[in-house]
Amino acid sequence: MLMLMVNVKIKPGMRDEFIAVIKEDAESTTEKEKGNFQFTVIQNNEDPDSFFFLEVYRDAAALEEHRKQPHFLKYREATATIYEGNPVRAFGTNVFPADSYWTE
């Protein structure tokens, strides 16, 4: 499994627009992409303009396929001017639960 964790901060006043577009991307990703097993969006309690994503993909190829999908391209275009700074991305390898948690 390939785990992707993303931290984004959005500009003040853009929260509702951002939530709408990230929800559409996350829902489409989990519903339409066989290589995606989870796409969780978390709003920071201490800073409501800061969000975290946890995305779980079968492998790097599944993530690359995700980046070609119309819903992701729409998200990229819609968020081009929403971020305050650059998203911070970190990749990881699953430890727990076992990969079978998502695949069985």
Residue pairs with C-beta under 8 A, 6 or more apart in sequence:
1 37
1 56
1 57
1 58
1 59
1 93
1 94
1 99
1 102
2 56
2 57
2 58
2 59
2 60
2 62
2 63
2 91
2 93
3 54
3 55
3 56
3 57
3 91
3 92
3 93
3 94
4 53
4 54
4 55
4 56
4 57
4 63
4 89
4 90
4 91
4 92
5 52
5 53
5 54
5 55
5 89
5 90
5 91
5 92
6 52
6 53
6 55
6 87
6 88
6 89
6 90
7 50
7 51
7 52
7 87
7 88
8 50
8 51
8 53
8 83
8 87
8 88
9 47
9 49
9 50
9 51
9 83
9 84
9 85
10 18
10 49
10 50
10 51
10 82
10 83
10 84
11 49
11 81
11 82
11 83
11 84
12 49
14 49
14 82
15 48
15 49
17 78
17 82
18 51
18 79
18 82
19 43
21 74
21 75
21 78
21 79
22 41
22 51
22 53
22 75
22 79
23 41
24 71
24 74
24 75
25 39
25 71
25 72
25 74
25 75
26 39
26 40
26 41
26 53
28 69
28 71
29 36
29 39
29 55
29 66
29 69
29 71
29 72
30 36
30 38
30 39
32 69
32 71
33 62
33 65
33 66
33 69
34 58
34 62
35 57
35 58
35 59
35 61
35 62
35 63
35 65
35 66
36 55
36 56
36 57
36 58
36 62
36 66
37 56
37 57
37 58
37 102
37 103
38 54
38 55
38 56
38 102
39 53
39 54
39 55
39 56
40 53
40 54
40 55
41 51
41 52
41 53
42 51
42 52
42 53
42 54
43 50
43 51
44 50
44 51
44 52
49 84
55 63
56 94
56 102
57 63
57 66
58 103
66 72
